[in-house]
Amino acid sequence: MTTRPEKGNSAPQITLPAIPGDEVTLGRGQRGQVVFFYPKDNTPGCTNEAKDFTALKAEFDALGYDIIGVSKDSLKAHGNFITKQELGVTLASDPDGDACEAFGVWVEKKMYGKTYMGIERSTFLISVSGKLEEVWRKVRVKGHAQAVLEAARG
């Protein structure tokens, strides 16, 4: 595993295929970015998180931030997730885990006594210059999107 970037560091710059659009480059753009990593499309926590960010999209837009969700799911799965849940955020596919590794969110997890590798729910607030303004790891979904919005306003 690579080092875990923290607040104040430069964000890793990685281009991924995304919906809508063809691709998105994390850590670089015309606007700031809210990049949230989540384990899997159409699971309860991930659905709630994506819906919460969708609900606040207009406010993030007004502050100059794009919202990008990242998981290892395919573009087809992302498309279905967006349609089924009526999401208004960009979803990027990281099938090889390059972005997960670069952002330090591909970690060892434990559930029911079994150890496995998976995505640690994490969010990164990235300035237009590519600096990590804030980092949240081991995110609990309830109230998280609102907390990120408050930090973006800060």
N, C-alpha and C positions, 0 to 999 in steps of 0.2 A: 504494500500500500504506500502511496505517496504521502507527502506531508499534507496536513489539513490546513488550507488557507484560513486565515482569521481576519477579523476586523482590522482595517488599515492596510492589508496586503493588496496587491493587484489581483484581480480576478483572473482565473484561467480563461484563455480564449479558445473556444472549441466550437466548430460549426457542426450542427446536427440537422437532419431532415425534420421538418415540422409541418403541422397543420394548424391554422391555414397558412398558405405560402409554401414555398419549396424547401426553405432552410432558414435557420436562425443561427447567429453567432453569439454565444454566451460571452459576457464580459466585454462586448464591444457593440456600439450602435449609435444611432442618432439621438437616442434618449437613454435615460437610466433604465435599469432592469430590476424586476423582482423575479428571481429564479427560485422556484420551489421544486425540490426533489421529493418524489413520493413513490411508494412501493409498487402499486398496481392499479390499473384502470378498473372502474366499476366495483371497487370494494368500499365498504361504508365510510371509513375515515378519509380515504382518498377522494371519494365523491363529495363529502361534506367540505373538504378543504378547497377543492376546485370550484364548487358552487359559492363558497364564501368569497374567494378571490373574484369570481365572475360578478357577484353582487356589488363589489367595490370598484369594479373596473373603471367606471367613469371618473371616480375620485383619483385613482392612480393616474389615469390619462391626463387629468387636469394638472397633476403635479409633475408630469413629464416622465412617467415610468411605464414601460411595457411589462406585462405579466407573462411569464413563461414557465409552464410546468414541464418537468422532465422525469421520465421513467424509462425502463427498458422495454416497455410494450412497443409493438409494431405501429406503424402509421395507420394501418387498417384498424387496429384496436383503438387507437386514439380517435380516429374519425367516428367510430361507433360510439365511443364514450362522449364525445362532443355532442353528437346528435341526440343520443338517449337522454343525457343530462342537461341539454340546452346550455352548454358552456360557452362563454365568450372570451376565453383565454387561449393563448397559443400553447399547444402541446408539442414537445420535441421528443423524438425517439432516440434513445441511446442504447441500441441493442448490444454493442460491444463493450459498453460500460466505460468508455473513455472519459466522458464527462463526470461520471460517478467517481472514478478514480481521482481525476484532477481536482475535484472539489472535496475529496475525502469523505464521501458519503457511502461508499461501498464498504460495509463493515461486517464483522462477525456478530451474529444475533443468536439469541436463545429463545426457544418456545417449547413448552411441554418437555423440557429436559433434552431437547435436540438442539445442536449447534449447526448453524448454516450461515451462508453469506447472503446479505440483502442490503437494500437501500435504507439508510437511516433518514427518516423524514427530516429534512433540513431546508432552510430558506436563506437566501443571500440577497441583500439589498445592495445593488451595484450602481455607482454613479456613472454619469455619461463619460467620464474620463477612465472608467474601468477599475476604480478603487472600491473595495468592499467597505461599504458604509456601516453595515451591520450584518451579523451572522447569528442565526438561530439553529441549534442542533437539538436532536431528540424532541422535535416539536410535538406538542399536544394541540390538536386541531381546534378545539373550542376557543374562540376569541383570538386565534392566531392572526388571521388576515387583518383584523382590526388593529392589532398590535403593530403589524408591519406598516399599515397605513399611518399610524401615529409616528412611527420612526421616520417614514418618508416625509412627513410634514415637518419633522424636527429640524 
